[in-house]
Amino acid sequence: MSLFILANTFANNILPILLLGGAGFTLGKLLHVDARSLGRVVFYVFSPVLIFDLLVKNQLEWNEAASVIGFTVTIVLLMGALAFLFGNFLKLERPALTAVVITTMFANTGNYGLPLVAFAFGEKALSYAGVYFITTTFMFYTVGVLIASLGHMNLKESLIGLLKLPTLYAVLLAALVIEFGIAIPAPVSRAVDLAAGGTIPLMLVLLGVQMTDVVLSGNRRALSLSVGLRLFAAPLIGLGLAVLFGLRGFARQGAVTQASMPSMVSATVLAAEYQLDAKLIAAAVFVCTLLSPLTLTLLLVFLGN
């Protein structure tokens, strides 16, 4: 594996994403953009529309999609279990433990993962990456929200809160459209195309804006655990699970790359919404994102061979 191959892989696949995130960081510093308001727009409008669009337009056969869904659910839950076990071993307090579990379980598969897979492996791998993104995003807005809210409300209230999430209804609506072959009116279809097309750039800009307020947490044990599991353990576990679920070719490239992404930027939105350890979550997202080109460049070269 030559230095030229590594540098070329980084420049063509990761650098364009970092440049747009850097634009968001600059915007946040110069104009003091409100990251929480922008994050809520993504949370409640753009992300659900993108999920609906990907579901409706996805051309994969059910058996192909099912393998990726099974892979995704397994690795998300497995990473959460590992974070919980190691966090308890390190005797982390509940707020820190919750932050570590959420930032370890959920990767940045949308605003970082989708464009990266598209750049590195093309449209065919992107279809599988889209299934991963939809699955992990749905889990984030259900399981993730449930985990985040349990510290402040009981189980019944948490479950009722899930029914208020637009992402849930985006998935259900897409399922109805696909099952009954419903024709989407042209004005609605064009509006969905516009919003879905702008979601990924907006998420990247949001990532940069949110990084302007990052204060590195003093809980170095919790931060190191989250970063270590997300960047180093997840790719290795993903490669192993790909064999178990029979993922090959484009499916393996799309799914394993998504499993190896840094912590999901939307975790910072949950931190604000549910009064979690916001500094620790923001620090985990920031450090993971900052270090991710090192691990992802190696992974992309490995998967491309």
C-alpha positions as CSV (number, residue, x, y, z in Angstrom):
1,M,0.0,0.0,0.0
2,S,1.9,3.0,-1.3
3,L,1.8,6.5,0.1
4,F,0.6,7.8,-3.3
5,I,-2.4,5.5,-3.2
6,L,-3.3,6.7,0.3
7,A,-2.9,10.3,-0.6
8,N,-4.9,10.0,-3.8
9,T,-7.7,8.1,-2.0
10,F,-7.8,10.8,0.7
11,A,-7.8,13.7,-1.9
12,N,-10.5,12.3,-4.1
13,N,-12.9,10.9,-1.6
14,I,-12.5,12.5,1.8
15,L,-11.1,16.0,1.2
16,P,-14.2,17.3,-0.7
17,I,-16.4,16.4,2.3
18,L,-14.0,18.1,4.8
19,L,-13.9,21.2,2.6
20,L,-17.7,21.7,2.8
21,G,-17.6,21.0,6.6
22,G,-14.8,23.6,6.8
23,A,-17.1,26.1,5.0
24,G,-19.7,25.5,7.7
25,F,-17.1,26.0,10.5
26,T,-16.0,29.3,8.9
27,L,-19.6,30.4,8.6
28,G,-20.3,29.6,12.2
29,K,-17.2,31.5,13.4
30,L,-17.8,34.6,11.3
31,L,-21.6,34.9,11.4
32,H,-22.4,33.1,14.7
33,V,-25.0,30.8,13.1
34,D,-27.4,29.2,15.6
35,A,-26.4,25.5,15.4
36,R,-29.4,24.3,17.4
37,S,-31.9,25.9,15.1
38,L,-30.2,24.6,12.0
39,G,-30.0,21.2,13.6
40,R,-33.7,21.1,14.4
41,V,-34.4,22.0,10.7
42,V,-32.4,19.0,9.7
43,F,-33.9,16.8,12.4
44,Y,-37.5,17.6,11.7
45,V,-37.6,18.4,7.9
46,F,-34.6,17.5,5.8
47,S,-33.6,14.1,7.2
48,P,-37.2,12.6,7.1
49,V,-37.5,13.8,3.5
50,L,-34.2,12.2,2.5
51,I,-35.2,8.9,4.1
52,F,-38.5,9.0,2.2
53,D,-36.7,9.7,-1.0
54,L,-34.1,7.0,-0.6
55,L,-36.8,4.4,0.3
56,V,-39.0,5.2,-2.6
57,K,-36.3,5.3,-5.2
58,N,-34.2,2.4,-4.0
59,Q,-34.1,-0.4,-6.6
60,L,-32.5,-3.2,-4.6
61,E,-34.3,-6.5,-4.3
62,W,-35.7,-7.3,-0.9
63,N,-33.2,-10.1,-0.1
64,E,-30.3,-7.8,-0.9
65,A,-31.7,-5.1,1.3
66,A,-32.6,-7.6,4.1
67,S,-28.9,-8.7,4.4
68,V,-27.8,-5.1,4.8
69,I,-30.6,-4.3,7.3
70,G,-29.6,-7.4,9.4
71,F,-25.9,-6.3,9.2
72,T,-26.8,-2.8,10.3
73,V,-29.1,-3.8,13.2
74,T,-26.5,-6.3,14.5
75,I,-23.5,-3.9,14.4
76,V,-25.4,-1.0,15.9
77,L,-26.7,-3.1,18.8
78,L,-23.3,-4.8,19.3
79,M,-21.4,-1.5,19.4
80,G,-23.9,-0.3,22.0
81,A,-23.5,-3.4,24.1
82,L,-19.7,-3.1,24.0
83,A,-19.9,0.6,24.9
84,F,-22.2,-0.2,27.8
85,L,-19.9,-3.1,29.1
86,F,-16.7,-1.1,28.8
87,G,-18.3,2.0,30.3
88,N,-19.4,0.1,33.3
89,F,-16.0,-1.5,33.6
90,L,-14.5,2.0,33.7
91,K,-17.2,3.0,36.2
92,L,-18.5,5.9,34.2
93,E,-21.3,7.9,35.7
94,R,-24.7,7.7,34.0
95,P,-24.6,10.9,31.9
96,A,-21.2,10.0,30.5
97,L,-22.2,6.4,30.0
98,T,-25.3,7.4,28.0
99,A,-23.1,9.8,25.9
100,V,-20.6,7.0,25.1
101,V,-23.3,4.5,24.2
102,I,-25.0,6.9,21.8
103,T,-21.8,8.2,20.1
104,T,-20.6,4.6,19.8
105,M,-23.8,3.1,18.4
106,F,-24.6,5.6,15.8
107,A,-22.2,6.7,13.0
108,N,-22.3,9.6,10.7
109,T,-23.8,7.6,7.8
110,G,-25.6,10.5,6.1
111,N,-23.7,13.7,5.7
112,Y,-20.4,11.9,5.7
113,G,-21.0,8.3,4.8
114,L,-23.2,8.7,1.7
115,P,-21.0,11.1,-0.2
116,L,-17.9,9.1,0.8
117,V,-19.4,5.9,-0.6
118,A,-20.5,7.6,-3.7
119,F,-17.1,9.1,-4.3
120,A,-15.2,5.9,-3.5
121,F,-17.3,3.1,-5.0
122,G,-20.1,4.7,-7.1
123,E,-23.8,4.4,-7.5
124,K,-24.2,0.7,-7.0
125,A,-22.4,0.7,-3.6
126,L,-24.4,3.9,-2.7
127,S,-27.7,1.9,-2.9
128,Y,-26.5,-0.4,-0.2
129,A,-25.1,2.5,1.8
130,G,-28.5,4.1,1.5
131,V,-30.2,1.1,3.1
132,Y,-27.6,1.2,5.9
133,F,-28.3,4.9,6.4
134,I,-32.1,4.5,6.5
135,T,-31.8,1.6,9.0
136,T,-29.4,3.3,11.3
137,T,-31.2,6.6,11.1
138,F,-34.5,5.0,12.0
139,M,-32.8,3.2,14.9
140,F,-31.3,6.5,16.0
141,Y,-34.6,8.3,16.1
142,T,-36.3,5.4,17.9
143,V,-33.7,3.4,20.0
144,G,-31.3,6.4,20.3
145,V,-34.1,8.8,21.3
146,L,-35.4,6.2,23.8
147,I,-31.9,5.8,25.4
148,A,-31.4,9.6,25.5
149,S,-34.8,10.3,27.0
150,L,-34.9,7.6,29.7
151,G,-32.8,9.8,32.0
152,H,-35.5,12.4,32.1
153,M,-38.8,10.6,31.6
154,N,-40.2,7.1,32.2
155,L,-40.5,4.3,29.6
156,K,-44.1,5.1,28.7
157,E,-43.4,8.8,28.1
158,S,-40.4,7.9,26.0
159,L,-42.4,5.5,23.8
160,I,-45.1,8.1,23.3
161,G,-42.4,10.6,22.4
162,L,-41.3,8.4,19.6
163,L,-44.7,8.8,17.9
164,K,-44.0,12.6,17.5
165,L,-40.9,12.0,15.3
166,P,-41.5,12.7,11.6
167,T,-38.9,10.1,10.6
168,L,-41.2,7.4,11.7
169,Y,-44.0,8.7,9.5
170,A,-41.6,9.2,6.5
171,V,-40.8,5.4,6.6
172,L,-44.4,4.5,7.0
173,L,-45.5,6.8,4.1
174,A,-42.7,5.4,1.9
175,A,-43.8,1.9,2.6
176,L,-47.4,2.7,1.6
177,V,-46.2,4.4,-1.7
178,I,-44.1,1.3,-2.5
179,E,-46.7,-1.3,-1.5
180,F,-49.6,0.2,-3.4
181,G,-47.7,1.8,-6.3
182,I,-49.0,5.3,-5.4
183,A,-48.1,8.0,-7.9
184,I,-46.6,11.0,-6.2
185,P,-47.9,14.3,-7.7
186,A,-45.4,16.2,-9.7
187,P,-45.2,19.3,-7.4
188,V,-44.7,17.0,-4.3
189,S,-42.1,14.9,-6.1
190,R,-40.2,18.0,-7.2
191,A,-40.3,19.4,-3.6
192,V,-39.0,16.1,-2.3
193,D,-36.2,16.0,-4.9
194,L,-35.2,19.5,-3.9
195,A,-35.1,18.9,-0.2
196,A,-33.4,15.5,-0.5
197,G,-30.8,16.9,-2.8
198,G,-30.0,19.6,-0.3
199,T,-29.9,17.4,2.8
200,I,-26.4,16.1,2.6
201,P,-24.7,19.5,1.9
202,L,-26.8,21.0,4.7
203,M,-25.7,18.3,7.1
204,L,-22.1,18.9,6.2
205,V,-22.5,22.6,6.8
206,L,-24.2,21.8,10.1
207,L,-21.4,19.6,11.1
208,G,-18.9,22.5,10.6
209,V,-21.2,25.0,12.4
210,Q,-21.5,22.7,15.4
211,M,-17.8,22.2,15.6
212,T,-17.4,25.9,16.4
213,D,-18.9,25.4,19.9
214,V,-17.0,22.3,20.8
215,V,-15.3,22.3,24.2
216,L,-13.2,19.2,24.8
217,S,-14.7,17.2,27.7
218,G,-12.5,16.7,30.8
219,N,-13.7,13.1,30.9
220,R,-10.8,11.7,28.9
221,R,-11.7,8.1,29.7
222,A,-15.2,8.4,28.3
223,L,-13.9,10.3,25.3
224,S,-11.2,7.8,24.5
225,L,-13.6,4.9,24.9
226,S,-16.1,6.3,22.4
227,V,-13.4,7.3,19.8
228,G,-11.6,4.0,20.1
229,L,-14.7,1.8,19.7
230,R,-16.1,3.9,16.8
231,L,-12.9,4.3,14.7
232,F,-11.0,1.2,15.5
233,A,-13.3,-1.5,16.8
234,A,-16.2,-0.8,14.4
235,P,-14.3,-1.4,11.1
236,L,-12.9,-4.7,12.3
237,I,-16.3,-5.9,13.6
238,G,-17.9,-4.7,10.4
239,L,-15.5,-6.7,8.2
240,G,-16.3,-9.8,10.3
241,L,-20.0,-9.3,10.2
242,A,-19.9,-8.8,6.5
243,V,-18.7,-12.4,6.1
244,L,-21.4,-13.6,8.5
245,F,-24.2,-11.9,6.5
246,G,-22.7,-12.9,3.2
247,L,-22.0,-9.3,2.0
248,R,-19.7,-9.2,-1.0
249,G,-18.7,-6.6,-3.7
250,F,-20.6,-3.4,-3.6
251,A,-22.8,-4.5,-0.6
252,R,-19.6,-5.1,1.4
253,Q,-18.1,-1.8,0.4
254,G,-21.2,0.2,1.1
255,A,-22.1,-1.4,4.4
256,V,-18.6,-1.7,6.0
257,T,-17.7,1.8,5.1
258,Q,-20.9,3.1,6.7
259,A,-20.2,1.0,9.8
260,S,-16.8,2.6,10.1
261,M,-17.8,6.3,10.0
262,P,-17.2,8.6,12.9
263,S,-20.0,9.4,15.4
264,M,-23.2,10.8,14.0
265,V,-23.5,14.6,14.1
266,S,-27.1,14.4,15.1
267,A,-26.0,13.0,18.5
268,T,-25.3,16.7,19.3
269,V,-28.9,17.5,18.5
270,L,-30.1,14.8,20.9
271,A,-27.7,16.2,23.5
272,A,-29.5,19.6,23.3
273,E,-33.0,18.1,23.1
274,Y,-32.6,15.8,26.1
275,Q,-30.1,17.6,28.4
276,L,-27.4,15.0,28.0
277,D,-23.6,15.5,28.5
278,A,-23.5,17.9,25.5
279,K,-19.7,18.7,25.9
280,L,-18.8,15.0,25.9
281,I,-21.0,14.2,22.9
282,A,-19.7,17.2,20.9
283,A,-16.1,16.3,21.8
284,A,-16.6,12.7,20.7
285,V,-18.1,13.8,17.4
286,F,-15.4,16.4,16.8
287,V,-12.4,14.1,17.7
288,C,-13.9,11.2,15.7
289,T,-14.5,13.4,12.7
290,L,-11.0,14.9,13.0
291,L,-9.2,11.5,13.2
292,S,-11.5,9.6,10.8
293,P,-9.5,10.4,7.6
294,L,-6.7,8.3,9.0
295,T,-8.7,5.2,9.5
296,L,-11.1,5.7,6.6
297,T,-8.4,6.2,4.0
298,L,-6.9,2.8,4.9
299,L,-10.3,1.2,4.9
300,L,-11.2,2.6,1.5
301,V,-8.0,1.3,-0.1
302,F,-8.5,-2.2,1.6
303,L,-12.1,-2.4,0.4
304,G,-11.2,-1.2,-3.1
305,N,-8.7,-4.0,-3.7
